[in-house]
Amino acid sequence: DENQQVAAGMKLANIVDFDALQVTIKVDEYDLSSIALNKEVEVTVSAIDKKINGKISKISQTATIQNSVSYFTAVIDLGMDSTIKVGMSCEAKIINKQVTDVVTISMNALQFDNNNTPYIMVKDGESKPLKQIFIPVGVNDGIRVEVKEGLAITDTVVYKKIVKQAASALFASRSTGSSGSSSSSSTGTGTGNSSSFGG
């Protein structure tokens, strides 16, 4: 209001630079070694179904402790995009390792024996029983995992879905795989947590 007195340090207004939007994410202390200044980050804005690339411009030097969990904050600079609105929720994904032209399968298809050795069940003909194949695995993105050898893209991997508990068949596929950390909206773990845009 006009002529109203304000105390020192009181916030008068929020000024947003829409040409220089930023995202602030939480980084678990154990994931801190996976991020660095100027490292590229893929940011997904679910509300507008859009992926935008950004770079880490700042990493906090002091941890914040919440529910006995320590985390740091990192700021991601984004380019100008008129479709993004301040306050939208987003998910940040930082790629730590990347492979191309590899065979991948669903993480749900991966099983482990008593020695923690990964294996899969492969369909071997129409009337023959399923065949157990031990496989060396590589990078994963939490959804699909790289199979380094022992599986062809023409093989059919059989597994049981966790949710419906029904047997399903899945063809192995050749694709680009990556290993990184994506966000979690309720915990402080993971390289990126759900965040909001700000200027």
C-alpha positions as CSV (number, residue, x, y, z in Angstrom):
1,D,0.0,0.0,0.0
2,E,1.0,3.6,-0.5
3,N,3.2,5.1,2.3
4,Q,3.2,1.7,4.1
5,Q,6.3,1.2,6.3
6,V,8.3,-2.0,5.7
7,A,10.9,-3.7,8.0
8,A,14.5,-4.2,6.9
9,G,14.9,-7.4,5.0
10,M,11.2,-7.8,4.2
11,K,10.5,-9.3,0.7
12,L,8.6,-6.8,-1.4
13,A,8.3,-8.7,-4.7
14,N,9.3,-11.7,-6.7
15,I,11.1,-10.9,-10.0
16,V,11.3,-13.7,-12.5
17,D,13.6,-13.7,-15.5
18,F,11.6,-15.9,-18.0
19,D,14.6,-15.9,-20.3
20,A,16.8,-17.7,-17.8
21,L,14.7,-20.3,-16.0
22,Q,16.3,-22.6,-13.4
23,V,15.4,-25.9,-11.7
24,T,16.6,-26.8,-8.2
25,I,17.0,-30.5,-7.4
26,K,17.9,-32.4,-4.3
27,V,21.0,-34.7,-4.6
28,D,21.6,-37.5,-2.1
29,E,25.1,-37.4,-0.5
30,Y,25.9,-40.7,-2.0
31,D,25.1,-39.5,-5.5
32,L,27.1,-36.3,-5.2
33,S,30.1,-37.8,-7.0
34,S,27.8,-38.4,-10.1
35,I,27.2,-34.7,-10.7
36,A,29.5,-31.8,-11.7
37,L,29.3,-28.2,-12.8
38,N,28.4,-27.9,-16.5
39,K,27.2,-31.5,-16.7
40,E,24.2,-31.9,-19.0
41,V,20.9,-32.8,-17.5
42,E,17.7,-34.0,-19.2
43,V,14.6,-32.3,-17.6
44,T,11.1,-33.7,-18.2
45,V,8.1,-31.5,-17.7
46,S,5.2,-33.9,-17.3
47,A,2.4,-31.2,-17.5
48,I,3.4,-30.3,-21.1
49,D,5.0,-33.7,-22.0
50,K,8.3,-32.1,-22.9
51,K,12.0,-32.8,-22.5
52,I,14.5,-30.0,-22.2
53,N,18.3,-30.1,-21.8
54,G,20.0,-28.0,-19.2
55,K,23.4,-27.8,-17.4
56,I,24.3,-27.8,-13.8
57,S,25.4,-24.3,-12.8
58,K,25.6,-24.5,-9.0
59,I,26.1,-27.2,-6.4
60,S,25.6,-26.4,-2.7
61,Q,28.6,-26.8,-0.4
62,T,26.5,-27.5,2.7
63,A,24.2,-30.4,3.2
64,T,20.6,-30.1,4.4
65,I,19.4,-32.8,6.8
66,Q,15.8,-33.9,6.6
67,N,14.5,-37.0,8.4
68,S,18.1,-38.1,9.2
69,V,18.9,-38.0,5.5
70,S,21.5,-35.6,4.1
71,Y,21.1,-34.1,0.7
72,F,22.6,-31.2,-1.3
73,T,21.0,-29.0,-3.8
74,A,22.0,-28.4,-7.4
75,V,20.8,-25.7,-9.8
76,I,20.1,-26.5,-13.4
77,D,20.1,-23.7,-16.0
78,L,17.6,-24.1,-18.8
79,G,17.2,-22.3,-22.1
80,M,14.3,-20.0,-23.0
81,D,11.1,-21.9,-23.6
82,S,7.7,-20.0,-23.7
83,T,5.7,-23.2,-23.0
84,I,7.3,-23.6,-19.5
85,K,5.5,-21.9,-16.7
86,V,7.1,-21.0,-13.3
87,G,6.0,-23.5,-10.6
88,M,5.6,-26.5,-12.9
89,S,6.9,-29.8,-11.5
90,C,9.6,-31.6,-13.4
91,E,11.9,-34.5,-13.3
92,A,15.7,-34.4,-13.8
93,K,17.8,-37.2,-15.3
94,I,21.5,-37.1,-15.3
95,I,23.3,-39.7,-17.5
96,N,26.4,-41.2,-15.9
97,K,27.1,-43.9,-18.5
98,Q,25.8,-44.4,-22.0
99,V,26.0,-47.3,-24.5
100,T,24.7,-47.6,-28.0
101,D,23.6,-50.5,-30.3
102,V,23.2,-53.0,-27.4
103,V,20.7,-55.7,-26.5
104,T,18.5,-54.7,-23.6
105,I,15.7,-56.4,-21.7
106,S,13.2,-55.3,-19.0
107,M,14.6,-55.2,-15.5
108,N,11.6,-57.3,-14.5
109,A,12.9,-60.2,-16.6
110,L,16.1,-60.3,-14.7
111,Q,16.4,-63.0,-11.9
112,F,19.2,-64.0,-9.5
113,D,20.3,-67.3,-8.1
114,N,21.6,-67.9,-4.6
115,N,25.0,-66.6,-5.5
116,N,23.4,-63.3,-6.8
117,T,24.3,-64.3,-10.4
118,P,21.8,-62.8,-12.9
119,Y,19.9,-65.1,-15.3
120,I,16.9,-65.1,-17.6
121,M,14.4,-67.6,-18.8
122,V,14.3,-68.0,-22.6
123,K,11.7,-69.8,-24.7
124,D,13.4,-72.6,-26.6
125,G,10.9,-73.8,-29.2
126,E,7.2,-74.2,-28.9
127,S,7.1,-77.5,-27.0
128,K,10.4,-77.4,-25.2
129,P,10.7,-76.3,-21.6
130,L,12.1,-72.9,-20.8
131,K,15.9,-72.6,-20.8
132,Q,17.8,-70.8,-18.0
133,I,20.6,-68.6,-19.3
134,F,23.1,-66.8,-17.1
135,I,24.0,-63.5,-18.5
136,P,26.5,-60.7,-17.8
137,V,24.7,-57.4,-17.5
138,G,25.8,-53.8,-18.0
139,V,24.3,-50.4,-17.5
140,N,20.6,-49.9,-16.7
141,D,18.3,-46.9,-16.4
142,G,16.0,-48.5,-13.8
143,I,13.6,-49.8,-16.5
144,R,15.8,-51.7,-19.0
145,V,19.2,-53.3,-18.6
146,E,22.0,-54.1,-21.0
147,V,22.8,-57.7,-21.8
148,K,26.5,-57.9,-22.7
149,E,26.4,-61.4,-24.2
150,G,24.4,-64.7,-24.4
151,L,21.2,-63.2,-25.8
152,A,20.2,-62.5,-29.4
153,I,17.6,-59.9,-30.4
154,T,15.5,-62.8,-31.9
155,D,15.3,-64.7,-28.6
156,T,12.1,-64.5,-26.5
157,V,12.6,-63.9,-22.8
158,V,9.8,-65.1,-20.6
159,Y,9.1,-63.6,-17.2
160,K,6.4,-63.1,-14.6
161,K,5.0,-59.6,-14.2
162,I,5.3,-58.3,-10.7
163,V,2.0,-56.4,-10.6
164,K,-0.4,-58.9,-12.2
165,Q,1.5,-62.0,-11.4
166,A,0.9,-63.3,-14.9
167,A,3.3,-64.9,-17.3
168,S,4.4,-62.7,-20.1
169,A,6.7,-62.9,-23.1
170,L,9.1,-60.2,-24.1
171,F,11.3,-60.0,-27.2
172,A,14.8,-58.8,-26.5
173,S,15.4,-55.5,-28.3
174,R,18.4,-53.6,-29.6
175,S,18.5,-50.0,-28.4
176,T,20.4,-47.3,-26.8
177,G,20.8,-47.7,-23.1
178,S,21.9,-45.3,-20.4
179,S,22.6,-45.4,-16.8
180,G,21.6,-42.4,-14.7
181,S,19.5,-41.3,-11.8
182,S,16.1,-39.9,-12.1
183,S,13.9,-38.2,-9.7
184,S,11.8,-39.3,-6.8
185,S,9.1,-36.9,-5.5
186,S,8.9,-38.0,-1.9
187,T,12.4,-38.9,-0.9
188,G,15.8,-37.2,-0.8
189,T,17.5,-40.1,-2.6
190,G,18.4,-40.2,-6.3
191,T,20.4,-37.7,-8.3
192,G,17.4,-35.7,-9.1
193,N,14.2,-35.1,-7.3
194,S,10.9,-33.6,-8.4
195,S,11.4,-29.9,-8.5
196,S,9.8,-26.7,-9.6
197,F,10.9,-24.0,-12.1
198,G,12.0,-20.7,-10.9
199,G,13.9,-17.7,-12.2
